[in-house]
Every structure is written in structure tokens, then in C-alpha cells.
Amino acid sequence: QVQLVESGGGLVQAGGSLRLSCAASGRTFSSYTMGWFRQAPGKEREFVAWTGGITYYADSVKGRFTISRDNAKNTVYLQMNSLKPEDTAVYYCAASTRYYTGSMTYMTDGRKYDYWGQGIQVTVSS
């Protein structure tokens, strides 16, 4: 069992930056593919980024967001720069026992993830 706890959310003006952190329990953190997803009010959950030796981003955040991990600290990060009002959402980190299969989009499906954090609000004001 893996527990995930997000932190670092909040309110920021458009153009600003935030860094989300997701701390994971367990001793096998380095073996998990880690992802970030988000859900805006009235919308479906959407993929943001994943990392598992390589990284992959949704087109909507590419060039603005960076996913990284520190396996020694059992933590995955999402650095968000040049934030836009449309980035406003609850952000979730997720862990998967599945791995990149050669298709970059394989791990963009939330159903591939086994564990989820409780989510954290990010609000970007215009």
C-alpha cells in the first residue's frame, strides 16, 4: 500500500509559479511510475505529466510545467511556471506499478494508476 500526500497548492496570479510536492510512503518509491493529473470544476480529470525514467507532458502544460522526483526523499514534484487561469484545478498525484511500454501515451490514462493522493487546490487568478 502506498499513501500519497500532496502539498504546495494555493492561490497565485496569472504568470506566477507554484511547486507542488507529493510525498509517498513505502520503500519501493523508485520503482513506481508517478503522474500528476488535475480536475477543474465541471470537467473530467485530465493528465498533466508522468515520470518513470523519462517524462511526458500534456500539450497544454508542455514548456511551462516540469515533473521531477527525488527517490531518496520519496517525493515527486510539479514545478508550474507561467500559470494561466485555465490551470485552476484540483491537482492529484498518482503512483503506478506499470511502466512505459514504448508508447508515451500509455501512462496518460488514469486507470493505469494504482494509488492516488487526496488532491490539492491550485487557483490562478487573472
Chimera marker file (.cmm) of the C-alpha trace (Angstrom):
<marker_set name="trace">
<marker id="1" x="0.000" y="0.000" z="0.000" r="1" g="1" b="0" radius="0.5"/>
<marker id="2" x="1.257" y="3.454" z="-0.904" r="1" g="1" b="0" radius="0.5"/>
<marker id="3" x="-0.016" y="6.669" z="0.616" r="1" g="1" b="0" radius="0.5"/>
<marker id="4" x="0.421" y="9.906" z="-1.285" r="1" g="1" b="0" radius="0.5"/>
<marker id="5" x="0.151" y="13.368" z="0.236" r="1" g="1" b="0" radius="0.5"/>
<marker id="6" x="0.227" y="16.497" z="-1.916" r="1" g="1" b="0" radius="0.5"/>
<marker id="7" x="1.314" y="19.925" z="-0.728" r="1" g="1" b="0" radius="0.5"/>
<marker id="8" x="2.248" y="23.316" z="-2.150" r="1" g="1" b="0" radius="0.5"/>
<marker id="9" x="-1.021" y="24.388" z="-3.709" r="1" g="1" b="0" radius="0.5"/>
<marker id="10" x="-2.684" y="27.747" z="-3.243" r="1" g="1" b="0" radius="0.5"/>
<marker id="11" x="-3.680" y="30.975" z="-4.922" r="1" g="1" b="0" radius="0.5"/>
<marker id="12" x="-1.368" y="32.665" z="-7.417" r="1" g="1" b="0" radius="0.5"/>
<marker id="13" x="-1.734" y="35.388" z="-10.017" r="1" g="1" b="0" radius="0.5"/>
<marker id="14" x="-1.541" y="34.616" z="-13.706" r="1" g="1" b="0" radius="0.5"/>
<marker id="15" x="2.060" y="34.416" z="-14.820" r="1" g="1" b="0" radius="0.5"/>
<marker id="16" x="3.195" y="33.240" z="-11.418" r="1" g="1" b="0" radius="0.5"/>
<marker id="17" x="4.684" y="29.960" z="-10.263" r="1" g="1" b="0" radius="0.5"/>
<marker id="18" x="3.937" y="27.210" z="-7.794" r="1" g="1" b="0" radius="0.5"/>
<marker id="19" x="5.675" y="23.977" z="-6.920" r="1" g="1" b="0" radius="0.5"/>
<marker id="20" x="3.583" y="21.015" z="-5.893" r="1" g="1" b="0" radius="0.5"/>
<marker id="21" x="5.091" y="18.193" z="-3.886" r="1" g="1" b="0" radius="0.5"/>
<marker id="22" x="3.797" y="14.681" z="-3.391" r="1" g="1" b="0" radius="0.5"/>
<marker id="23" x="5.300" y="12.646" z="-0.573" r="1" g="1" b="0" radius="0.5"/>
<marker id="24" x="4.911" y="8.891" z="-0.790" r="1" g="1" b="0" radius="0.5"/>
<marker id="25" x="5.093" y="6.234" z="1.866" r="1" g="1" b="0" radius="0.5"/>
<marker id="26" x="6.704" y="2.890" z="1.260" r="1" g="1" b="0" radius="0.5"/>
<marker id="27" x="10.154" y="1.617" z="0.450" r="1" g="1" b="0" radius="0.5"/>
<marker id="28" x="9.744" y="0.990" z="-3.265" r="1" g="1" b="0" radius="0.5"/>
<marker id="29" x="9.005" y="4.521" z="-4.421" r="1" g="1" b="0" radius="0.5"/>
<marker id="30" x="11.743" y="4.439" z="-7.053" r="1" g="1" b="0" radius="0.5"/>
<marker id="31" x="10.025" y="1.562" z="-8.830" r="1" g="1" b="0" radius="0.5"/>
<marker id="32" x="6.756" y="3.430" z="-9.399" r="1" g="1" b="0" radius="0.5"/>
<marker id="33" x="5.750" y="5.483" z="-12.366" r="1" g="1" b="0" radius="0.5"/>
<marker id="34" x="4.490" y="8.759" z="-10.902" r="1" g="1" b="0" radius="0.5"/>
<marker id="35" x="1.958" y="11.020" z="-12.510" r="1" g="1" b="0" radius="0.5"/>
<marker id="36" x="0.136" y="14.280" z="-11.976" r="1" g="1" b="0" radius="0.5"/>
<marker id="37" x="-3.471" y="14.790" z="-13.015" r="1" g="1" b="0" radius="0.5"/>
<marker id="38" x="-5.914" y="17.620" z="-12.490" r="1" g="1" b="0" radius="0.5"/>
<marker id="39" x="-9.627" y="18.194" z="-12.419" r="1" g="1" b="0" radius="0.5"/>
<marker id="40" x="-11.282" y="21.554" z="-12.938" r="1" g="1" b="0" radius="0.5"/>
<marker id="41" x="-14.832" y="22.238" z="-11.753" r="1" g="1" b="0" radius="0.5"/>
<marker id="42" x="-17.361" y="20.652" z="-14.075" r="1" g="1" b="0" radius="0.5"/>
<marker id="43" x="-14.686" y="18.920" z="-16.114" r="1" g="1" b="0" radius="0.5"/>
<marker id="44" x="-13.256" y="15.452" z="-16.277" r="1" g="1" b="0" radius="0.5"/>
<marker id="45" x="-9.929" y="14.594" z="-14.757" r="1" g="1" b="0" radius="0.5"/>
<marker id="46" x="-7.089" y="15.160" z="-17.187" r="1" g="1" b="0" radius="0.5"/>
<marker id="47" x="-3.498" y="14.060" z="-17.455" r="1" g="1" b="0" radius="0.5"/>
<marker id="48" x="-0.755" y="16.592" z="-16.748" r="1" g="1" b="0" radius="0.5"/>
<marker id="49" x="2.595" y="14.781" z="-16.644" r="1" g="1" b="0" radius="0.5"/>
<marker id="50" x="4.276" y="11.489" z="-15.759" r="1" g="1" b="0" radius="0.5"/>
<marker id="51" x="7.781" y="10.375" z="-14.920" r="1" g="1" b="0" radius="0.5"/>
<marker id="52" x="9.323" y="6.959" z="-14.881" r="1" g="1" b="0" radius="0.5"/>
<marker id="53" x="12.866" y="7.352" z="-16.083" r="1" g="1" b="0" radius="0.5"/>
<marker id="54" x="11.586" y="9.534" z="-18.851" r="1" g="1" b="0" radius="0.5"/>
<marker id="55" x="8.984" y="12.263" z="-18.705" r="1" g="1" b="0" radius="0.5"/>
<marker id="56" x="5.939" y="13.152" z="-20.732" r="1" g="1" b="0" radius="0.5"/>
<marker id="57" x="3.620" y="16.139" z="-20.626" r="1" g="1" b="0" radius="0.5"/>
<marker id="58" x="0.205" y="17.123" z="-21.801" r="1" g="1" b="0" radius="0.5"/>
<marker id="59" x="0.398" y="19.609" z="-24.650" r="1" g="1" b="0" radius="0.5"/>
<marker id="60" x="-1.405" y="22.189" z="-22.531" r="1" g="1" b="0" radius="0.5"/>
<marker id="61" x="1.449" y="22.357" z="-19.999" r="1" g="1" b="0" radius="0.5"/>
<marker id="62" x="4.473" y="21.498" z="-22.120" r="1" g="1" b="0" radius="0.5"/>
<marker id="63" x="7.180" y="24.115" z="-21.740" r="1" g="1" b="0" radius="0.5"/>
<marker id="64" x="5.588" y="25.551" z="-18.585" r="1" g="1" b="0" radius="0.5"/>
<marker id="65" x="5.458" y="22.618" z="-16.157" r="1" g="1" b="0" radius="0.5"/>
<marker id="66" x="8.270" y="20.307" z="-15.093" r="1" g="1" b="0" radius="0.5"/>
<marker id="67" x="7.841" y="16.989" z="-13.317" r="1" g="1" b="0" radius="0.5"/>
<marker id="68" x="10.736" y="15.631" z="-11.289" r="1" g="1" b="0" radius="0.5"/>
<marker id="69" x="11.350" y="13.158" z="-8.498" r="1" g="1" b="0" radius="0.5"/>
<marker id="70" x="13.730" y="12.665" z="-5.618" r="1" g="1" b="0" radius="0.5"/>
<marker id="71" x="13.791" y="8.956" z="-4.866" r="1" g="1" b="0" radius="0.5"/>
<marker id="72" x="15.845" y="9.499" z="-1.718" r="1" g="1" b="0" radius="0.5"/>
<marker id="73" x="13.013" y="11.629" z="-0.340" r="1" g="1" b="0" radius="0.5"/>
<marker id="74" x="10.169" y="9.537" z="-1.797" r="1" g="1" b="0" radius="0.5"/>
<marker id="75" x="8.833" y="12.702" z="-3.375" r="1" g="1" b="0" radius="0.5"/>
<marker id="76" x="7.657" y="13.784" z="-6.794" r="1" g="1" b="0" radius="0.5"/>
<marker id="77" x="7.355" y="17.434" z="-7.742" r="1" g="1" b="0" radius="0.5"/>
<marker id="78" x="5.480" y="19.505" z="-10.259" r="1" g="1" b="0" radius="0.5"/>
<marker id="79" x="7.040" y="22.882" z="-10.942" r="1" g="1" b="0" radius="0.5"/>
<marker id="80" x="4.443" y="25.095" z="-12.567" r="1" g="1" b="0" radius="0.5"/>
<marker id="81" x="5.546" y="28.300" z="-14.249" r="1" g="1" b="0" radius="0.5"/>
<marker id="82" x="3.711" y="30.881" z="-16.343" r="1" g="1" b="0" radius="0.5"/>
<marker id="83" x="0.461" y="29.818" z="-14.768" r="1" g="1" b="0" radius="0.5"/>
<marker id="84" x="-2.797" y="30.621" z="-16.508" r="1" g="1" b="0" radius="0.5"/>
<marker id="85" x="-6.339" y="30.883" z="-15.144" r="1" g="1" b="0" radius="0.5"/>
<marker id="86" x="-7.173" y="27.718" z="-17.079" r="1" g="1" b="0" radius="0.5"/>
<marker id="87" x="-4.660" y="25.836" z="-14.909" r="1" g="1" b="0" radius="0.5"/>
<marker id="88" x="-7.049" y="26.266" z="-11.987" r="1" g="1" b="0" radius="0.5"/>
<marker id="89" x="-7.968" y="22.793" z="-10.747" r="1" g="1" b="0" radius="0.5"/>
<marker id="90" x="-7.530" y="20.239" z="-8.031" r="1" g="1" b="0" radius="0.5"/>
<marker id="91" x="-4.214" y="18.542" z="-8.702" r="1" g="1" b="0" radius="0.5"/>
<marker id="92" x="-3.669" y="14.890" z="-7.873" r="1" g="1" b="0" radius="0.5"/>
<marker id="93" x="-0.526" y="12.832" z="-7.786" r="1" g="1" b="0" radius="0.5"/>
<marker id="94" x="-0.734" y="9.156" z="-8.564" r="1" g="1" b="0" radius="0.5"/>
<marker id="95" x="1.521" y="6.117" z="-8.452" r="1" g="1" b="0" radius="0.5"/>
<marker id="96" x="1.524" y="3.164" z="-10.798" r="1" g="1" b="0" radius="0.5"/>
<marker id="97" x="3.219" y="-0.201" z="-10.771" r="1" g="1" b="0" radius="0.5"/>
<marker id="98" x="3.063" y="-0.139" z="-14.568" r="1" g="1" b="0" radius="0.5"/>
<marker id="99" x="5.865" y="1.102" z="-16.764" r="1" g="1" b="0" radius="0.5"/>
<marker id="100" x="6.417" y="2.872" z="-20.012" r="1" g="1" b="0" radius="0.5"/>
<marker id="101" x="5.788" y="0.360" z="-22.793" r="1" g="1" b="0" radius="0.5"/>
<marker id="102" x="7.175" y="2.268" z="-25.729" r="1" g="1" b="0" radius="0.5"/>
<marker id="103" x="4.047" y="4.365" z="-26.126" r="1" g="1" b="0" radius="0.5"/>
<marker id="104" x="4.408" y="7.734" z="-24.424" r="1" g="1" b="0" radius="0.5"/>
<marker id="105" x="0.670" y="7.999" z="-24.007" r="1" g="1" b="0" radius="0.5"/>
<marker id="106" x="0.316" y="4.669" z="-22.202" r="1" g="1" b="0" radius="0.5"/>
<marker id="107" x="0.741" y="6.271" z="-18.789" r="1" g="1" b="0" radius="0.5"/>
<marker id="108" x="-1.546" y="9.216" z="-19.519" r="1" g="1" b="0" radius="0.5"/>
<marker id="109" x="-4.559" y="7.047" z="-18.669" r="1" g="1" b="0" radius="0.5"/>
<marker id="110" x="-5.567" y="7.460" z="-15.049" r="1" g="1" b="0" radius="0.5"/>
<marker id="111" x="-6.841" y="3.891" z="-14.989" r="1" g="1" b="0" radius="0.5"/>
<marker id="112" x="-3.224" y="2.717" z="-15.174" r="1" g="1" b="0" radius="0.5"/>
<marker id="113" x="-2.539" y="4.173" z="-11.719" r="1" g="1" b="0" radius="0.5"/>
<marker id="114" x="-2.969" y="2.199" z="-8.529" r="1" g="1" b="0" radius="0.5"/>
<marker id="115" x="-2.686" y="4.853" z="-5.821" r="1" g="1" b="0" radius="0.5"/>
<marker id="116" x="-3.919" y="8.421" z="-5.601" r="1" g="1" b="0" radius="0.5"/>
<marker id="117" x="-3.400" y="11.375" z="-3.310" r="1" g="1" b="0" radius="0.5"/>
<marker id="118" x="-6.258" y="13.353" z="-1.856" r="1" g="1" b="0" radius="0.5"/>
<marker id="119" x="-5.717" y="16.271" z="-4.192" r="1" g="1" b="0" radius="0.5"/>
<marker id="120" x="-4.724" y="19.882" z="-3.660" r="1" g="1" b="0" radius="0.5"/>
<marker id="121" x="-6.294" y="23.063" z="-4.943" r="1" g="1" b="0" radius="0.5"/>
<marker id="122" x="-4.446" y="25.363" z="-7.310" r="1" g="1" b="0" radius="0.5"/>
<marker id="123" x="-6.196" y="28.618" z="-8.173" r="1" g="1" b="0" radius="0.5"/>
<marker id="124" x="-4.797" y="31.057" z="-10.723" r="1" g="1" b="0" radius="0.5"/>
<marker id="125" x="-6.358" y="34.491" z="-10.734" r="1" g="1" b="0" radius="0.5"/>
<marker id="126" x="-6.439" y="36.695" z="-13.815" r="1" g="1" b="0" radius="0.5"/>
<link id1="1" id2="2" r="1" g="1" b="0" radius="0.2"/>
<link id1="2" id2="3" r="1" g="1" b="0" radius="0.2"/>
<link id1="3" id2="4" r="1" g="1" b="0" radius="0.2"/>
<link id1="4" id2="5" r="1" g="1" b="0" radius="0.2"/>
<link id1="5" id2="6" r="1" g="1" b="0" radius="0.2"/>
<link id1="6" id2="7" r="1" g="1" b="0" radius="0.2"/>
<link id1="7" id2="8" r="1" g="1" b="0" radius="0.2"/>
<link id1="8" id2="9" r="1" g="1" b="0" radius="0.2"/>
<link id1="9" id2="10" r="1" g="1" b="0" radius="0.2"/>
<link id1="10" id2="11" r="1" g="1" b="0" radius="0.2"/>
<link id1="11" id2="12" r="1" g="1" b="0" radius="0.2"/>
<link id1="12" id2="13" r="1" g="1" b="0" radius="0.2"/>
<link id1="13" id2="14" r="1" g="1" b="0" radius="0.2"/>
<link id1="14" id2="15" r="1" g="1" b="0" radius="0.2"/>
<link id1="15" id2="16" r="1" g="1" b="0" radius="0.2"/>
<link id1="16" id2="17" r="1" g="1" b="0" radius="0.2"/>
<link id1="17" id2="18" r="1" g="1" b="0" radius="0.2"/>
<link id1="18" id2="19" r="1" g="1" b="0" radius="0.2"/>
<link id1="19" id2="20" r="1" g="1" b="0" radius="0.2"/>
<link id1="20" id2="21" r="1" g="1" b="0" radius="0.2"/>
<link id1="21" id2="22" r="1" g="1" b="0" radius="0.2"/>
<link id1="22" id2="23" r="1" g="1" b="0" radius="0.2"/>
<link id1="23" id2="24" r="1" g="1" b="0" radius="0.2"/>
<link id1="24" id2="25" r="1" g="1" b="0" radius="0.2"/>
<link id1="25" id2="26" r="1" g="1" b="0" radius="0.2"/>
<link id1="26" id2="27" r="1" g="1" b="0" radius="0.2"/>
<link id1="27" id2="28" r="1" g="1" b="0" radius="0.2"/>
<link id1="28" id2="29" r="1" g="1" b="0" radius="0.2"/>
<link id1="29" id2="30" r="1" g="1" b="0" radius="0.2"/>
<link id1="30" id2="31" r="1" g="1" b="0" radius="0.2"/>
<link id1="31" id2="32" r="1" g="1" b="0" radius="0.2"/>
<link id1="32" id2="33" r="1" g="1" b="0" radius="0.2"/>
<link id1="33" id2="34" r="1" g="1" b="0" radius="0.2"/>
<link id1="34" id2="35" r="1" g="1" b="0" radius="0.2"/>
<link id1="35" id2="36" r="1" g="1" b="0" radius="0.2"/>
<link id1="36" id2="37" r="1" g="1" b="0" radius="0.2"/>
<link id1="37" id2="38" r="1" g="1" b="0" radius="0.2"/>
<link id1="38" id2="39" r="1" g="1" b="0" radius="0.2"/>
<link id1="39" id2="40" r="1" g="1" b="0" radius="0.2"/>
<link id1="40" id2="41" r="1" g="1" b="0" radius="0.2"/>
<link id1="41" id2="42" r="1" g="1" b="0" radius="0.2"/>
<link id1="42" id2="43" r="1" g="1" b="0" radius="0.2"/>
<link id1="43" id2="44" r="1" g="1" b="0" radius="0.2"/>
<link id1="44" id2="45" r="1" g="1" b="0" radius="0.2"/>
<link id1="45" id2="46" r="1" g="1" b="0" radius="0.2"/>
<link id1="46" id2="47" r="1" g="1" b="0" radius="0.2"/>
<link id1="47" id2="48" r="1" g="1" b="0" radius="0.2"/>
<link id1="48" id2="49" r="1" g="1" b="0" radius="0.2"/>
<link id1="49" id2="50" r="1" g="1" b="0" radius="0.2"/>
<link id1="50" id2="51" r="1" g="1" b="0" radius="0.2"/>
<link id1="51" id2="52" r="1" g="1" b="0" radius="0.2"/>
<link id1="52" id2="53" r="1" g="1" b="0" radius="0.2"/>
<link id1="53" id2="54" r="1" g="1" b="0" radius="0.2"/>
<link id1="54" id2="55" r="1" g="1" b="0" radius="0.2"/>
<link id1="55" id2="56" r="1" g="1" b="0" radius="0.2"/>
<link id1="56" id2="57" r="1" g="1" b="0" radius="0.2"/>
<link id1="57" id2="58" r="1" g="1" b="0" radius="0.2"/>
<link id1="58" id2="59" r="1" g="1" b="0" radius="0.2"/>
<link id1="59" id2="60" r="1" g="1" b="0" radius="0.2"/>
<link id1="60" id2="61" r="1" g="1" b="0" radius="0.2"/>
<link id1="61" id2="62" r="1" g="1" b="0" radius="0.2"/>
<link id1="62" id2="63" r="1" g="1" b="0" radius="0.2"/>
<link id1="63" id2="64" r="1" g="1" b="0" radius="0.2"/>
<link id1="64" id2="65" r="1" g="1" b="0" radius="0.2"/>
<link id1="65" id2="66" r="1" g="1" b="0" radius="0.2"/>
<link id1="66" id2="67" r="1" g="1" b="0" radius="0.2"/>
<link id1="67" id2="68" r="1" g="1" b="0" radius="0.2"/>
<link id1="68" id2="69" r="1" g="1" b="0" radius="0.2"/>
<link id1="69" id2="70" r="1" g="1" b="0" radius="0.2"/>
<link id1="70" id2="71" r="1" g="1" b="0" radius="0.2"/>
<link id1="71" id2="72" r="1" g="1" b="0" radius="0.2"/>
<link id1="72" id2="73" r="1" g="1" b="0" radius="0.2"/>
<link id1="73" id2="74" r="1" g="1" b="0" radius="0.2"/>
<link id1="74" id2="75" r="1" g="1" b="0" radius="0.2"/>
<link id1="75" id2="76" r="1" g="1" b="0" radius="0.2"/>
<link id1="76" id2="77" r="1" g="1" b="0" radius="0.2"/>
<link id1="77" id2="78" r="1" g="1" b="0" radius="0.2"/>
<link id1="78" id2="79" r="1" g="1" b="0" radius="0.2"/>
<link id1="79" id2="80" r="1" g="1" b="0" radius="0.2"/>
<link id1="80" id2="81" r="1" g="1" b="0" radius="0.2"/>
<link id1="81" id2="82" r="1" g="1" b="0" radius="0.2"/>
<link id1="82" id2="83" r="1" g="1" b="0" radius="0.2"/>
<link id1="83" id2="84" r="1" g="1" b="0" radius="0.2"/>
<link id1="84" id2="85" r="1" g="1" b="0" radius="0.2"/>
<link id1="85" id2="86" r="1" g="1" b="0" radius="0.2"/>
<link id1="86" id2="87" r="1" g="1" b="0" radius="0.2"/>
<link id1="87" id2="88" r="1" g="1" b="0" radius="0.2"/>
<link id1="88" id2="89" r="1" g="1" b="0" radius="0.2"/>
<link id1="89" id2="90" r="1" g="1" b="0" radius="0.2"/>
<link id1="90" id2="91" r="1" g="1" b="0" radius="0.2"/>
<link id1="91" id2="92" r="1" g="1" b="0" radius="0.2"/>
<link id1="92" id2="93" r="1" g="1" b="0" radius="0.2"/>
<link id1="93" id2="94" r="1" g="1" b="0" radius="0.2"/>
<link id1="94" id2="95" r="1" g="1" b="0" radius="0.2"/>
<link id1="95" id2="96" r="1" g="1" b="0" radius="0.2"/>
<link id1="96" id2="97" r="1" g="1" b="0" radius="0.2"/>
<link id1="97" id2="98" r="1" g="1" b="0" radius="0.2"/>
<link id1="98" id2="99" r="1" g="1" b="0" radius="0.2"/>
<link id1="99" id2="100" r="1" g="1" b="0" radius="0.2"/>
<link id1="100" id2="101" r="1" g="1" b="0" radius="0.2"/>
<link id1="101" id2="102" r="1" g="1" b="0" radius="0.2"/>
<link id1="102" id2="103" r="1" g="1" b="0" radius="0.2"/>
<link id1="103" id2="104" r="1" g="1" b="0" radius="0.2"/>
<link id1="104" id2="105" r="1" g="1" b="0" radius="0.2"/>
<link id1="105" id2="106" r="1" g="1" b="0" radius="0.2"/>
<link id1="106" id2="107" r="1" g="1" b="0" radius="0.2"/>
<link id1="107" id2="108" r="1" g="1" b="0" radius="0.2"/>
<link id1="108" id2="109" r="1" g="1" b="0" radius="0.2"/>
<link id1="109" id2="110" r="1" g="1" b="0" radius="0.2"/>
<link id1="110" id2="111" r="1" g="1" b="0" radius="0.2"/>
<link id1="111" id2="112" r="1" g="1" b="0" radius="0.2"/>
<link id1="112" id2="113" r="1" g="1" b="0" radius="0.2"/>
<link id1="113" id2="114" r="1" g="1" b="0" radius="0.2"/>
<link id1="114" id2="115" r="1" g="1" b="0" radius="0.2"/>
<link id1="115" id2="116" r="1" g="1" b="0" radius="0.2"/>
<link id1="116" id2="117" r="1" g="1" b="0" radius="0.2"/>
<link id1="117" id2="118" r="1" g="1" b="0" radius="0.2"/>
<link id1="118" id2="119" r="1" g="1" b="0" radius="0.2"/>
<link id1="119" id2="120" r="1" g="1" b="0" radius="0.2"/>
<link id1="120" id2="121" r="1" g="1" b="0" radius="0.2"/>
<link id1="121" id2="122" r="1" g="1" b="0" radius="0.2"/>
<link id1="122" id2="123" r="1" g="1" b="0" radius="0.2"/>
<link id1="123" id2="124" r="1" g="1" b="0" radius="0.2"/>
<link id1="124" id2="125" r="1" g="1" b="0" radius="0.2"/>
<link id1="125" id2="126" r="1" g="1" b="0" radius="0.2"/>
</marker_set>
